[in-house]
């Protein structure tokens, strides 16, 4: 992990791309209900808020391990959200 700024950018880009993918799905499936897709967007936003709050936590002793854990969480939660997008019908 290079630094805090890069981690924040990664969080923003990954979750922003996931939200954009949901919007594209909604545009291509206009006849289908958007309740499930809106839930994915809400989950992505809450994940963003949680991860940014953890990045900004200054009471951490081992910053390198802390940022690595955040990066791992971003990866796992991002994959989970992508799987949910792929399951939309």
N, CA, C and O atoms as a GROMACS GRO file, in nm:
protein
  356
    1UNK      N    1   0.084  -0.117   0.000
    1UNK     CA    2   0.000   0.000   0.000
    1UNK      C    3   0.089   0.123   0.000
    1UNK      O    4   0.173   0.141   0.089
    2UNK      N    5   0.071   0.206  -0.098
    2UNK     CA    6   0.157   0.323  -0.112
    2UNK      C    7   0.127   0.428  -0.005
    2UNK      O    8   0.216   0.467   0.070
    3UNK      N    9   0.003   0.474   0.002
    3UNK     CA   10  -0.031   0.572   0.104
    3UNK      C   11  -0.183   0.585   0.120
    3UNK      O   12  -0.261   0.521   0.049
    4UNK      N   13  -0.220   0.669   0.214
    4UNK     CA   14  -0.361   0.687   0.247
    4UNK      C   15  -0.439   0.743   0.128
    4UNK      O   16  -0.552   0.701   0.101
    5UNK      N   17  -0.380   0.838   0.058
    5UNK     CA   18  -0.447   0.901  -0.056
    5UNK      C   19  -0.480   0.798  -0.164
    5UNK      O   20  -0.589   0.800  -0.221
    6UNK      N   21  -0.385   0.710  -0.194
    6UNK     CA   22  -0.408   0.608  -0.296
    6UNK      C   23  -0.516   0.510  -0.253
    6UNK      O   24  -0.597   0.465  -0.335
    7UNK      N   25  -0.519   0.476  -0.125
    7UNK     CA   26  -0.622   0.385  -0.075
    7UNK      C   27  -0.761   0.450  -0.088
    7UNK      O   28  -0.856   0.383  -0.128
    8UNK      N   29  -0.771   0.578  -0.056
    8UNK     CA   30  -0.898   0.648  -0.070
    8UNK      C   31  -0.942   0.652  -0.217
    8UNK      O   32  -1.060   0.634  -0.246
    9UNK      N   33  -0.847   0.674  -0.308
    9UNK     CA   34  -0.879   0.674  -0.451
    9UNK      C   35  -0.927   0.536  -0.496
    9UNK      O   36  -1.024   0.526  -0.571
   10UNK      N   37  -0.861   0.431  -0.449
   10UNK     CA   38  -0.902   0.295  -0.485
   10UNK      C   39  -1.044   0.267  -0.438
   10UNK      O   40  -1.125   0.211  -0.512
   11UNK      N   41  -1.074   0.306  -0.315
   11UNK     CA   42  -1.209   0.286  -0.261
   11UNK      C   43  -1.310   0.360  -0.348
   11UNK      O   44  -1.414   0.304  -0.384
   12UNK      N   45  -1.280   0.483  -0.381
   12UNK     CA   46  -1.370   0.564  -0.461
   12UNK      C   47  -1.391   0.505  -0.600
   12UNK      O   48  -1.504   0.497  -0.648
   13UNK      N   49  -1.282   0.464  -0.665
   13UNK     CA   50  -1.293   0.411  -0.800
   13UNK      C   51  -1.367   0.278  -0.804
   13UNK      O   52  -1.455   0.258  -0.888
   14UNK      N   53  -1.333   0.188  -0.714
   14UNK     CA   54  -1.395   0.055  -0.715
   14UNK      C   55  -1.545   0.065  -0.689
   14UNK      O   56  -1.625   0.010  -0.764
   15UNK      N   57  -1.582   0.133  -0.583
   15UNK     CA   58  -1.724   0.141  -0.550
   15UNK      C   59  -1.800   0.230  -0.648
   15UNK      O   60  -1.918   0.206  -0.675
   16UNK      N   61  -1.734   0.332  -0.702
   16UNK     CA   62  -1.796   0.414  -0.805
   16UNK      C   63  -1.825   0.334  -0.931
   16UNK      O   64  -1.930   0.350  -0.992
   17UNK      N   65  -1.732   0.248  -0.970
   17UNK     CA   66  -1.752   0.164  -1.087
   17UNK      C   67  -1.865   0.064  -1.064
   17UNK      O   68  -1.940   0.032  -1.157
   18UNK      N   69  -1.876   0.014  -0.943
   18UNK     CA   70  -1.984  -0.081  -0.911
   18UNK      C   71  -2.119  -0.010  -0.922
   18UNK      O   72  -2.213  -0.065  -0.979
   19UNK      N   73  -2.128   0.110  -0.868
   19UNK     CA   74  -2.254   0.186  -0.876
   19UNK      C   75  -2.287   0.217  -1.022
   19UNK      O   76  -2.402   0.210  -1.063
   20UNK      N   77  -2.186   0.252  -1.099
   20UNK     CA   78  -2.207   0.281  -1.241
   20UNK      C   79  -2.257   0.156  -1.314
   20UNK      O   80  -2.342   0.166  -1.402
   21UNK      N   81  -2.204   0.040  -1.280
   21UNK     CA   82  -2.249  -0.085  -1.342
   21UNK      C   83  -2.395  -0.112  -1.311
   21UNK      O   84  -2.469  -0.162  -1.396
   22UNK      N   85  -2.438  -0.079  -1.190
   22UNK     CA   86  -2.579  -0.097  -1.154
   22UNK      C   87  -2.666  -0.002  -1.236
   22UNK      O   88  -2.771  -0.041  -1.285
   23UNK      N   89  -2.622   0.123  -1.252
   23UNK     CA   90  -2.698   0.218  -1.334
   23UNK      C   91  -2.708   0.171  -1.479
   23UNK      O   92  -2.813   0.186  -1.541
   24UNK      N   93  -2.602   0.116  -1.532
   24UNK     CA   94  -2.606   0.063  -1.669
   24UNK      C   95  -2.705  -0.052  -1.678
   24UNK      O   96  -2.780  -0.061  -1.775
   25UNK      N   97  -2.706  -0.139  -1.577
   25UNK     CA   98  -2.801  -0.250  -1.576
   25UNK      C   99  -2.944  -0.196  -1.574
   25UNK      O  100  -3.031  -0.245  -1.645
   26UNK      N  101  -2.967  -0.093  -1.490
   26UNK     CA  102  -3.101  -0.036  -1.482
   26UNK      C  103  -3.144   0.025  -1.616
   26UNK      O  104  -3.260   0.012  -1.655
   27UNK      N  105  -3.052   0.090  -1.686
   27UNK     CA  106  -3.085   0.150  -1.815
   27UNK      C  107  -3.114   0.046  -1.922
   27UNK      O  108  -3.199   0.068  -2.009
   28UNK      N  109  -3.045  -0.066  -1.916
   28UNK     CA  110  -3.067  -0.170  -2.017
   28UNK      C  111  -3.184  -0.262  -1.982
   28UNK      O  112  -3.230  -0.339  -2.066
   29UNK      N  113  -3.232  -0.254  -1.860
   29UNK     CA  114  -3.344  -0.338  -1.816
   29UNK      C  115  -3.454  -0.248  -1.759
   29UNK      O  116  -3.493  -0.262  -1.643
   30UNK      N  117  -3.503  -0.158  -1.841
   30UNK     CA  118  -3.600  -0.059  -1.791
   30UNK      C  119  -3.733  -0.120  -1.752
   30UNK      O  120  -3.806  -0.062  -1.672
   31UNK      N  121  -3.767  -0.235  -1.807
   31UNK     CA  122  -3.895  -0.296  -1.776
   31UNK      C  123  -3.894  -0.375  -1.644
   31UNK      O  124  -4.000  -0.417  -1.596
   32UNK      N  125  -3.777  -0.394  -1.588
   32UNK     CA  126  -3.765  -0.474  -1.465
   32UNK      C  127  -3.764  -0.383  -1.342
   32UNK      O  128  -3.721  -0.268  -1.350
   33UNK      N  129  -3.810  -0.436  -1.228
   33UNK     CA  130  -3.810  -0.354  -1.105
   33UNK      C  131  -3.667  -0.326  -1.057
   33UNK      O  132  -3.576  -0.405  -1.079
   34UNK      N  133  -3.651  -0.212  -0.993
   34UNK     CA  134  -3.517  -0.170  -0.952
   34UNK      C  135  -3.495  -0.183  -0.802
   34UNK      O  136  -3.396  -0.130  -0.751
   35UNK      N  137  -3.582  -0.253  -0.732
   35UNK     CA  138  -3.567  -0.267  -0.587
   35UNK      C  139  -3.434  -0.334  -0.550
   35UNK      O  140  -3.364  -0.287  -0.461
   36UNK      N  141  -3.401  -0.442  -0.618
   36UNK     CA  142  -3.276  -0.514  -0.589
   36UNK      C  143  -3.154  -0.432  -0.629
   36UNK      O  144  -3.053  -0.431  -0.557
   37UNK      N  145  -3.162  -0.365  -0.742
   37UNK     CA  146  -3.047  -0.286  -0.786
   37UNK      C  147  -3.025  -0.166  -0.694
   37UNK      O  148  -2.911  -0.129  -0.668
   38UNK      N  149  -3.132  -0.106  -0.645
   38UNK     CA  150  -3.118   0.005  -0.551
   38UNK      C  151  -3.056  -0.042  -0.420
   38UNK      O  152  -2.982   0.032  -0.356
   39UNK      N  153  -3.086  -0.164  -0.380
   39UNK     CA  154  -3.027  -0.220  -0.258
   39UNK      C  155  -2.876  -0.237  -0.275
   39UNK      O  156  -2.800  -0.217  -0.180
   40UNK      N  157  -2.832  -0.274  -0.395
   40UNK     CA  158  -2.689  -0.288  -0.421
   40UNK      C  159  -2.621  -0.152  -0.413
   40UNK      O  160  -2.512  -0.140  -0.357
   41UNK      N  161  -2.684  -0.050  -0.468
   41UNK     CA  162  -2.628   0.085  -0.462
   41UNK      C  163  -2.618   0.131  -0.317
   41UNK      O  164  -2.516   0.188  -0.276
   42UNK      N  165  -2.723   0.107  -0.239
   42UNK     CA  166  -2.721   0.145  -0.097
   42UNK      C  167  -2.609   0.073  -0.022
   42UNK      O  168  -2.542   0.132   0.062
   43UNK      N  169  -2.590  -0.055  -0.054
   43UNK     CA  170  -2.484  -0.131   0.011
   43UNK      C  171  -2.346  -0.078  -0.029
   43UNK      O  172  -2.255  -0.072   0.054
   44UNK      N  173  -2.330  -0.040  -0.154
   44UNK     CA  174  -2.202   0.015  -0.200
   44UNK      C  175  -2.173   0.148  -0.129
   44UNK      O  176  -2.058   0.174  -0.092
   45UNK      N  177  -2.274   0.230  -0.112
   45UNK     CA  178  -2.255   0.358  -0.044
   45UNK      C  179  -2.220   0.338   0.103
   45UNK      O  180  -2.132   0.406   0.155
   46UNK      N  181  -2.288   0.245   0.169
   46UNK     CA  182  -2.257   0.221   0.310
   46UNK      C  183  -2.118   0.159   0.325
   46UNK      O  184  -2.047   0.187   0.422
   47UNK      N  185  -2.078   0.075   0.230
   47UNK     CA  186  -1.943   0.019   0.231
   47UNK      C  187  -1.840   0.129   0.213
   47UNK      O  188  -1.737   0.130   0.281
   48UNK      N  189  -1.867   0.223   0.123
   48UNK     CA  190  -1.777   0.337   0.102
   48UNK      C  191  -1.761   0.415   0.231
   48UNK      O  192  -1.650   0.447   0.273
   49UNK      N  193  -1.873   0.447   0.294
   49UNK     CA  194  -1.868   0.524   0.419
   49UNK      C  195  -1.789   0.452   0.527
   49UNK      O  196  -1.709   0.514   0.598
   50UNK      N  197  -1.811   0.322   0.539
   50UNK     CA  198  -1.741   0.243   0.640
   50UNK      C  199  -1.590   0.240   0.615
   50UNK      O  200  -1.511   0.261   0.707
   51UNK      N  201  -1.551   0.215   0.491
   51UNK     CA  202  -1.409   0.203   0.459
   51UNK      C  203  -1.337   0.338   0.472
   51UNK      O  204  -1.224   0.342   0.520
   52UNK      N  205  -1.399   0.445   0.430
   52UNK     CA  206  -1.337   0.577   0.443
   52UNK      C  207  -1.321   0.613   0.591
   52UNK      O  208  -1.220   0.671   0.630
   53UNK      N  209  -1.420   0.580   0.672
   53UNK     CA  210  -1.410   0.606   0.816
   53UNK      C  211  -1.293   0.529   0.876
   53UNK      O  212  -1.221   0.580   0.961
   54UNK      N  213  -1.274   0.406   0.831
   54UNK     CA  214  -1.162   0.326   0.881
   54UNK      C  215  -1.028   0.382   0.834
   54UNK      O  216  -0.930   0.378   0.908
   55UNK      N  217  -1.022   0.433   0.711
   55UNK     CA  218  -0.899   0.492   0.661
   55UNK      C  219  -0.862   0.616   0.743
   55UNK      O  220  -0.745   0.639   0.773
   56UNK      N  221  -0.962   0.694   0.780
   56UNK     CA  222  -0.939   0.819   0.852
   56UNK      C  223  -0.918   0.799   1.002
   56UNK      O  224  -0.892   0.896   1.073
   57UNK      N  225  -0.927   0.677   1.052
   57UNK     CA  226  -0.906   0.649   1.194
   57UNK      C  227  -0.759   0.671   1.228
   57UNK      O  228  -0.671   0.602   1.176
   58UNK      N  229  -0.732   0.766   1.314
   58UNK     CA  230  -0.594   0.801   1.349
   58UNK      C  231  -0.544   0.728   1.474
   58UNK      O  232  -0.427   0.744   1.511
   59UNK      N  233  -0.627   0.650   1.539
   59UNK     CA  234  -0.586   0.583   1.662
   59UNK      C  235  -0.522   0.446   1.637
   59UNK      O  236  -0.504   0.368   1.731
   60UNK      N  237  -0.488   0.417   1.515
   60UNK     CA  238  -0.430   0.287   1.478
   60UNK      C  239  -0.280   0.288   1.505
   60UNK      O  240  -0.210   0.385   1.473
   61UNK      N  241  -0.231   0.179   1.564
   61UNK     CA  242  -0.089   0.171   1.594
   61UNK      C  243  -0.007   0.126   1.474
   61UNK      O  244   0.093   0.189   1.439
   62UNK      N  245  -0.048   0.016   1.411
   62UNK     CA  246   0.025  -0.037   1.296
   62UNK      C  247  -0.050   0.002   1.168
   62UNK      O  248  -0.139  -0.070   1.123
   63UNK      N  249  -0.014   0.115   1.111
   63UNK     CA  250  -0.087   0.168   0.995
   63UNK      C  251  -0.076   0.077   0.873
   63UNK      O  252  -0.173   0.060   0.799
   64UNK      N  253   0.038   0.018   0.852
   64UNK     CA  254   0.057  -0.067   0.735
   64UNK      C  255  -0.039  -0.186   0.739
   64UNK      O  256  -0.106  -0.215   0.639
   65UNK      N  257  -0.047  -0.253   0.852
   65UNK     CA  258  -0.138  -0.366   0.866
   65UNK      C  259  -0.284  -0.322   0.857
   65UNK      O  260  -0.368  -0.390   0.799
   66UNK      N  261  -0.312  -0.206   0.915
   66UNK     CA  262  -0.448  -0.152   0.913
   66UNK      C  263  -0.492  -0.124   0.769
   66UNK      O  264  -0.602  -0.162   0.729
   67UNK      N  265  -0.407  -0.057   0.691
   67UNK     CA  266  -0.441  -0.024   0.554
   67UNK      C  267  -0.450  -0.150   0.468
   67UNK      O  268  -0.532  -0.157   0.376
   68UNK      N  269  -0.366  -0.249   0.496
   68UNK     CA  270  -0.372  -0.375   0.422
   68UNK      C  271  -0.505  -0.446   0.449
   68UNK      O  272  -0.565  -0.503   0.358
   69UNK      N  273  -0.551  -0.442   0.574
   69UNK     CA  274  -0.680  -0.503   0.608
   69UNK      C  275  -0.794  -0.431   0.537
   69UNK      O  276  -0.888  -0.494   0.489
   70UNK      N  277  -0.786  -0.299   0.531
   70UNK     CA  278  -0.889  -0.221   0.460
   70UNK      C  279  -0.889  -0.257   0.312
   70UNK      O  280  -0.995  -0.274   0.252
   71UNK      N  281  -0.772  -0.268   0.254
   71UNK     CA  282  -0.762  -0.305   0.113
   71UNK      C  283  -0.820  -0.444   0.088
   71UNK      O  284  -0.889  -0.465  -0.012
   72UNK      N  285  -0.794  -0.537   0.177
   72UNK     CA  286  -0.850  -0.672   0.164
   72UNK      C  287  -1.003  -0.669   0.176
   72UNK      O  288  -1.072  -0.739   0.103
   73UNK      N  289  -1.054  -0.588   0.269
   73UNK     CA  290  -1.199  -0.575   0.284
   73UNK      C  291  -1.261  -0.514   0.160
   73UNK      O  292  -1.367  -0.557   0.116
   74UNK      N  293  -1.195  -0.414   0.103
   74UNK     CA  294  -1.245  -0.353  -0.020
   74UNK      C  295  -1.254  -0.457  -0.131
   74UNK      O  296  -1.353  -0.462  -0.204
   75UNK      N  297  -1.152  -0.539  -0.143
   75UNK     CA  298  -1.150  -0.642  -0.247
   75UNK      C  299  -1.263  -0.743  -0.226
   75UNK      O  300  -1.334  -0.777  -0.321
   76UNK      N  301  -1.280  -0.791  -0.104
   76UNK     CA  302  -1.383  -0.892  -0.079
   76UNK      C  303  -1.523  -0.835  -0.091
   76UNK      O  304  -1.612  -0.899  -0.148
   77UNK      N  305  -1.545  -0.716  -0.039
   77UNK     CA  306  -1.678  -0.654  -0.050
   77UNK      C  307  -1.708  -0.614  -0.193
   77UNK      O  308  -1.823  -0.624  -0.237
   78UNK      N  309  -1.607  -0.570  -0.267
   78UNK     CA  310  -1.627  -0.538  -0.408
   78UNK      C  311  -1.667  -0.661  -0.488
   78UNK      O  312  -1.757  -0.654  -0.571
   79UNK      N  313  -1.600  -0.771  -0.465
   79UNK     CA  314  -1.635  -0.896  -0.535
   79UNK      C  315  -1.776  -0.939  -0.501
   79UNK      O  316  -1.851  -0.985  -0.588
   80UNK      N  317  -1.814  -0.924  -0.374
   80UNK     CA  318  -1.948  -0.960  -0.330
   80UNK      C  319  -2.053  -0.876  -0.403
   80UNK      O  320  -2.155  -0.929  -0.449
   81UNK      N  321  -2.029  -0.746  -0.413
   81UNK     CA  322  -2.123  -0.659  -0.483
   81UNK      C  323  -2.131  -0.691  -0.632
   81UNK      O  324  -2.239  -0.685  -0.691
   82UNK      N  325  -2.018  -0.724  -0.692
   82UNK     CA  326  -2.017  -0.760  -0.835
   82UNK      C  327  -2.096  -0.888  -0.857
   82UNK      O  328  -2.168  -0.900  -0.956
   83UNK      N  329  -2.083  -0.984  -0.766
   83UNK     CA  330  -2.162  -1.108  -0.777
   83UNK      C  331  -2.311  -1.077  -0.769
   83UNK      O  332  -2.391  -1.138  -0.841
   84UNK      N  333  -2.348  -0.984  -0.682
   84UNK     CA  334  -2.489  -0.946  -0.672
   84UNK      C  335  -2.538  -0.880  -0.800
   84UNK      O  336  -2.651  -0.904  -0.843
   85UNK      N  337  -2.454  -0.799  -0.862
   85UNK     CA  338  -2.492  -0.736  -0.990
   85UNK      C  339  -2.513  -0.844  -1.096
   85UNK      O  340  -2.610  -0.838  -1.172
   86UNK      N  341  -2.424  -0.942  -1.100
   86UNK     CA  342  -2.434  -1.048  -1.199
   86UNK      C  343  -2.558  -1.134  -1.178
   86UNK      O  344  -2.606  -1.197  -1.273
   87UNK      N  345  -2.612  -1.139  -1.056
   87UNK     CA  346  -2.730  -1.220  -1.028
   87UNK      C  347  -2.860  -1.146  -1.053
   87UNK      O  348  -2.968  -1.206  -1.045
   88UNK      N  349  -2.854  -1.017  -1.083
   88UNK     CA  350  -2.975  -0.941  -1.109
   88UNK      C  351  -3.047  -1.000  -1.230
   88UNK      O  352  -2.985  -1.037  -1.329
   89UNK      N  353  -3.179  -1.006  -1.219
   89UNK     CA  354  -3.259  -1.064  -1.329
   89UNK      C  355  -3.351  -0.960  -1.384
   89UNK      O  356  -3.427  -0.989  -1.477
   0.00000   0.00000   0.00000
